[in-house]
């Protein structure tokens, strides 16, 4: 690949906040000269985009395949939290991500997962203690301490968590936050611990409070959580405090766009172009001290070319002077990879998910489109033959979590918001410990969906009596080893079937994946039981 050349156009200098006509000379992947001079070319040359917080695993693609898709949209780097694979495979999972990412011309900047598992109330494959974090943080391949999800641990001075934060400070690496709906004195203590960012804001007031305490706000627009519309007004008042991120991006959406979409939307709303572009690259590069080029002499030649700043469509993407994508076509080649995994559960049976009626109301989780939070309410159950079953007419469906690390009895609860009229969905992508989570209209449907997933040792499945789609994910039960575009098409088919089964959610599998996440309020279900996040304690499915 040629990494030495000259390119002319309108140079977008985010460091000095100006645009000028000139020529960039690239030698051996680095910018050797930036010469301001009149040129006939009207194309714009600007720094490539950086996703400031993403779990690569949620794309269902290994890093090398994620890169193949992302470069087409002008992304040159990601601040990547390998929290998901670490819950399954521990430090070896983190190393897998780093080494696989090195096989392609793309800049992955991985963190050391701070909360594996995120709580003590679920079963994961591994635990990363402070000694593990010390080992990871000492590596030059680790750039930051990943999101501190155990915010109660910060508030109540958990000694092990305090050690992990102290290790990050020792190595002078940033500490990422995760503080949904936190406010007041608790938030002040959380920030004072040295935590510098938050990507969980979904209301403007909450983001402003965090900014007032010195935090940076990552405006998230992923496949499940979409906070752009609520938070983009901050671009007018606090642009230097903002970054763009996707957090969790499913493969079908990554095919169509990435950070470039947020850039176009923000510019279309009339926000200052320089402020928007800084949020898409410059601010993340500065905050995380990333070796990503910003079109300065001596920088790596990491940049993109677009025709129009008013609605930038990426024509070319360069990383270290290598043309990695042009006109929407990736030049990164498919790479074969290994399939590390842990899957030690047994097929489930009908008696495993039977819920006896006790003559009481039941507590129901309620999920919402575009949000990771749930609410809870109590209601009378639908009872058939002495057992509580899904109530399709009221959209109260049975939800099941199956421990995938050892054979144990599944846990069962009920959920509103999925809208299924028939069939079932199941997934081994279930934040954070990635046990199997399923929701369905009948017990038979749930059994079929879960057991099909177990047969594939991980994946996502949509099932009804006449139709079935499975997307196998053999790498930690989280990622495919297939071509990224083929995975995107298969996932799109599974998503389409979920909607034909009645789901009204924009991203039903992504929403399902977060119903086991015990660090986001209010009611969630782990492999150990129904969990009240507000009280940070287990609760019965029966009204007490």
C-alpha positions, 0 to 999 in steps of 0.5 A: 500500500502506498503511504507517501503522496501529496494531496491538495484541497481545503484543509480543516485545521481543528487545532487552530480552528481555521480552514485554508487552501493548501497541500499536505505532503505525506511521507511513510505514513506521516505528514511531513509538510502542510503548505498553505497555498492557493489550489484549484481543488475544492475538496475538504481534508479533515481529521478522521472521526473517533468514536469516543466510547464503543464496545466493539463486541456489540457490533457482533464483529471482531475488531478486524471486521468492525474496522472494515465497515467503520472506515467507509464512514470516515472512522479512523479510531475508537476508544474501545471498552472490552468489558463485554469479552472480559466478562466471558474470557477475562484478561485473555479476552482483552488480549484477543481484542488487542491482537485481532485489532492489530491485524488491520490498518485501524486505530483501536484504543482499548481500556482496562475494564474496571468492573468485571463483573459489574456487580456481585449479583450475577454470574460471569466467566471471570473476575478482574481484580486490582492485580489484573487491572495493574497488569493491564494498565502497565501495558502500552496497549491500554489507554484508560480505565474503562467505565466505572459502572459500579457507582455504588462502590465509589459512593460507599468506598469499596476498597477494591474499586478504590485500588483500581482507580488509584492504579489508573491515576498511578499510570496517568490514564483517564478514568471513564464514567457510567453514572445514569441519573446520578445527581447531588452529593453522590455525583459530587463524590463520584466525580471527585474520585477522578472519573472524567466522562459520562456517556449515560446522560439522557436528559439535558439537566443531568448533563449540565450538572455533570459538566458543572462538576468538570466532566466531559459528556459523550453524546451517545447514539447507538442501536438501543440508547439514542440521546443525540436529540436530548443532548445536542443543545449542549453544542451551543453552550459547551462544545469543548466538553463534548464527544460523540460515541455509539457505545453499542452499534449493531452490524446492520446499522454500522453498515449504514453509518457511524460517527459521520451520521452525528456530524451531518445531523449536528451541522444540519441543525445549524451548530458551528461546523468547527465545534461539531468536527472537534466533538467528532475527533479533536476532543477525544484525541486530546482527552485520551491522549491518542496518537491520532493525527490532526493534520499537523506536521509530524502527525500520522496521516489519519484523515478523510476527504469530503466534498461538502462541509455542510453535509459531509459524505466521506469520499476517502479515508486514510490511516497512517497514509494508507487509503483504507476506504474510497467511495464507500468501499473498504480496502481492508481485507477479511482476516480469519480468526480464532473462536475462544469461548465458554459455554457450559450450560445444558438444554432447558426444559419446560419445567425449568421455566414454570412459574407457579401462581401464588395468588399474588400480583406480580412485579413487571419490568417495563422497557422503553424504545431507545432507553436502557432504563426500565420501570416496574409496576405490579399487576394481576398475572395471567394464570393457566393450569396453575402457572403464570404465563405470558399475557400477549393481550397486555404485552406482559411476556415471560423473560428468562435468563440462563446461566451459560457458565454452568448448569443451573436453573434459569431465572424467570420474570415478566416484562412489558414493552416488547410487543411480541404477538408470537414466537420468542427471541433469545441472545447470548449478548446480554450485558454485562455477564452475557448469560442467555436472555430470552423473551417469548409468547409461550414457554415452548417458543422460549425453549426452542429459541434458547436451545437453538442458541445453546446448540450454536454456543452463542448468538441471537435467535428469532423463532416462531413455529413456522420460521427461525433465524439464528446468527451464530456468534462463536467468539465468546458468544458475542462475535461472529467470525464471518464477513462483516457485511454478511453478518449485518445482513443475517442480523437484519433478517433476524431483526426483521423477523422479530418485528414480524413477530410483533415487536415494536422496538427499534432494536429488539435484540439490543433492548433485550441485551440490556434487560440483564444489566444490573447497573441501570435502573430500575428492575432487571433480571440476572441469572440469580434473580429479579433485581431492584437497581434502586435498592441494589438488592434482589426482589421477588417477582411476587408483590410483597 
